[in-house]
Amino acid sequence: MAILDRENSDGKAVAEGLGAPFYPVDVTDFAGTEAALQSAVDELGGLHVTVTTRRRHRQADLDQNRPHDLESFQSVIDLNLIATFNISRLAPRTWPRTSPKTRSAASSSTPLIAAFEGQIGQVAYTAPRRDRGMCLTMARDLVRSGSGCWPSRRACSPRVDQGIPDEFAAALTKGRSFPQAPWPARGVRQAGRAIVDNPMLNGQCLRLDAGQRFAPK
């Protein structure tokens, strides 16, 4: 196991808690990401599972009189979409070469439910969430290449309610059917393990949302 995250993030502490090596990297530095991933492969001997999580949101409405800032839109796309694809394209060559019957490697991503219901002011945030459309295509591509792996199973989850104000957490959970309590991080972890363990899951986007649907605002 290896953790890749920004230098000043919580990634280093997470890695220490897991006894895993930590590789500082900004995933919008695409060449640096490739080098960091290769360093992890060199140290560990290969990767069986890659999980990408990323999140950057900049609130901005479309307006007839005030166009959305293009630079901020591009920066969100670079992190939330291009960086995810970059890791998805690099990961397969780190997976062990196995028989197609063993299918021992997987790639998973965790976009938020804004991929389905973007709210007002979230156009930049929701656009890259449509990367779920890449999921089945990547699965088919890699099967044709003879990789014999599960290339792309994605979990679509709400924001993990950690370290945010109580009133904001209450607003986030308001539309949930059950449970209505703040979404625990372990729910995402449990789903990740289930995705990897289940050999029939491939090319799918799964919703982990407690039955929640976002209103326009």
C-alpha positions in Angstrom: 0.0 0.0 0.0 1.2 3.5 -0.8 -0.4 7.0 -0.2 0.1 9.8 -2.7 -1.0 13.2 -1.7 0.1 16.8 -1.4 3.0 17.6 0.8 1.1 19.6 3.4 -2.0 17.4 3.4 -3.2 14.7 5.9 -1.8 12.1 3.6 1.5 11.7 5.5 -0.3 11.1 8.8 -2.6 8.6 7.1 0.3 6.7 5.6 2.1 6.6 9.0 -1.1 5.2 10.6 -1.2 2.5 8.0 2.5 1.8 8.0 2.6 2.7 4.3 5.1 4.8 2.4 4.0 8.3 1.5 4.8 10.1 -1.8 4.2 13.8 -1.9 2.7 14.9 -5.2 0.4 17.4 -6.7 -1.7 15.3 -9.1 -2.2 18.3 -11.4 1.6 18.0 -12.1 1.0 15.1 -14.5 4.7 14.2 -15.1 5.3 14.4 -11.3 2.4 12.1 -10.7 3.8 9.5 -13.1 7.2 9.7 -11.4 5.7 9.3 -7.9 3.5 6.4 -9.1 6.6 4.7 -10.5 8.5 5.2 -7.2 5.7 3.4 -5.4 5.8 0.6 -7.9 9.6 0.3 -7.6 9.3 0.1 -3.8 6.3 -2.2 -3.6 6.9 -4.3 -6.6 3.6 -3.5 -8.3 0.1 -2.3 -7.5 -3.1 -4.4 -7.5 -5.6 -1.6 -6.8 -5.6 2.1 -7.4 -8.1 4.4 -5.8 -8.4 8.1 -6.8 -10.1 10.7 -4.7 -10.1 14.3 -5.5 -12.2 17.4 -4.8 -12.0 21.0 -5.7 -15.0 23.3 -5.8 -15.3 26.9 -6.8 -18.7 28.4 -6.6 -19.6 30.4 -9.6 -22.9 30.9 -11.5 -23.5 31.2 -15.1 -24.8 34.7 -15.8 -25.8 36.4 -19.0 -24.1 39.6 -17.8 -21.0 38.1 -16.1 -19.4 35.1 -17.9 -18.1 32.3 -15.7 -14.3 32.7 -15.2 -12.6 30.3 -17.7 -9.4 29.9 -15.8 -11.1 28.7 -12.6 -13.2 26.3 -14.6 -10.0 24.9 -16.2 -8.3 24.4 -12.9 -11.2 22.4 -11.5 -11.2 20.3 -14.7 -7.5 19.7 -14.4 -7.8 18.3 -10.9 -11.2 16.6 -10.9 -11.0 15.1 -14.4 -7.7 15.2 -16.2 -5.7 14.1 -13.1 -8.1 11.2 -12.6 -7.7 10.1 -16.2 -3.9 10.5 -15.9 -3.7 8.0 -13.0 -6.3 5.7 -14.8 -4.1 5.5 -17.9 -0.9 4.9 -15.9 -2.2 2.4 -13.4 -2.8 -0.7 -15.7 0.9 -1.0 -16.5 1.7 -1.3 -12.8 -0.7 -4.2 -12.4 0.6 -7.8 -12.3 0.5 -9.7 -15.6 -2.1 -12.4 -14.8 -4.4 -14.7 -16.6 -7.7 -13.1 -17.6 -9.4 -15.6 -15.3 -7.7 -14.3 -12.2 -8.6 -10.6 -12.7 -6.5 -9.5 -9.8 -6.3 -5.7 -10.3 -8.7 -2.9 -10.2 -9.1 0.9 -10.5 -11.7 2.8 -8.5 -12.6 6.5 -8.2 -14.8 8.4 -5.8 -16.6 11.3 -7.4 -19.5 12.9 -5.5 -23.2 12.7 -6.2 -22.8 16.1 -7.9 -22.0 13.9 -10.8 -25.8 13.3 -11.0 -27.4 16.4 -9.5 -25.3 19.6 -9.7 -26.6 22.5 -7.6 -26.7 26.2 -8.5 -23.2 27.6 -8.8 -21.6 24.1 -9.3 -21.2 24.0 -13.1 -17.3 23.7 -12.8 -17.7 21.2 -10.0 -20.2 19.0 -11.8 -18.7 19.0 -15.3 -15.7 16.7 -14.5 -18.0 14.4 -12.4 -19.2 13.2 -15.7 -16.0 11.2 -15.9 -18.2 8.3 -14.9 -18.9 8.1 -18.7 -15.2 7.0 -19.1 -15.9 4.0 -16.8 -17.4 1.4 -19.2 -15.2 2.6 -22.1 -12.0 2.1 -20.1 -13.2 -1.4 -19.0 -13.8 -2.4 -22.6 -10.5 -1.0 -23.8 -8.4 -2.8 -21.2 -10.1 -6.1 -21.8 -9.3 -5.8 -25.5 -5.7 -5.2 -24.6 -5.6 -8.5 -22.8 -4.9 -7.0 -19.4 -7.4 -9.4 -17.7 -8.1 -6.8 -15.0 -11.1 -4.9 -13.7 -10.1 -1.5 -14.9 -12.8 0.9 -13.6 -15.3 0.5 -10.9 -16.4 3.8 -9.4 -18.1 4.7 -6.2 -20.2 7.9 -6.3 -20.6 9.2 -2.7 -21.7 12.2 -0.8 -19.2 14.5 0.9 -17.7 12.8 3.9 -19.0 15.0 6.7 -15.7 15.5 8.5 -14.4 18.8 9.9 -17.2 20.9 8.5 -19.6 23.2 10.5 -22.6 21.5 12.1 -25.1 23.6 10.2 -23.5 22.6 6.9 -23.5 19.0 7.8 -27.2 19.2 8.7 -27.9 20.8 5.3 -26.0 18.0 3.6 -27.9 15.3 5.4 -31.4 16.9 5.1 -32.4 15.0 2.0 -31.1 11.6 2.9 -33.7 8.8 3.3 -31.7 6.6 5.7 -29.5 7.0 7.6 -29.8 10.7 8.1 -26.8 11.0 10.4 -23.6 12.4 8.9 -22.1 10.0 6.4 -19.2 8.1 8.0 -15.9 7.7 6.2 -16.1 3.9 6.9 -19.0 3.7 4.5 -16.8 4.6 1.6 -14.1 2.3 2.8 -16.5 -0.6 3.1 -17.8 0.0 -0.4 -14.2 0.1 -1.7 -13.4 -3.3 -0.3 -16.7 -4.7 -1.6 -15.9 -3.3 -5.1 -12.5 -4.9 -5.2 -13.7 -8.2 -3.7 -16.7 -8.7 -6.1 -15.5 -10.2 -9.4 -18.8 -9.3 -11.2 -18.4 -5.5 -10.8 -16.9 -3.9 -13.8 -17.5 -0.6 -15.7 -20.0 0.6 -13.1 -20.7 3.7 -11.1 -22.3 3.0 -7.7 -24.2 5.6 -5.7 -23.4 5.7 -1.9 -25.9 8.4 -0.9 -28.3 7.1 1.7 -31.1 7.7 -0.9 -30.2 11.4 -1.2 -31.0 13.6 -4.2 -29.7 17.2 -4.3 -32.2 20.0 -4.9 -31.1 22.9 -7.1 -29.9 24.7 -4.0 
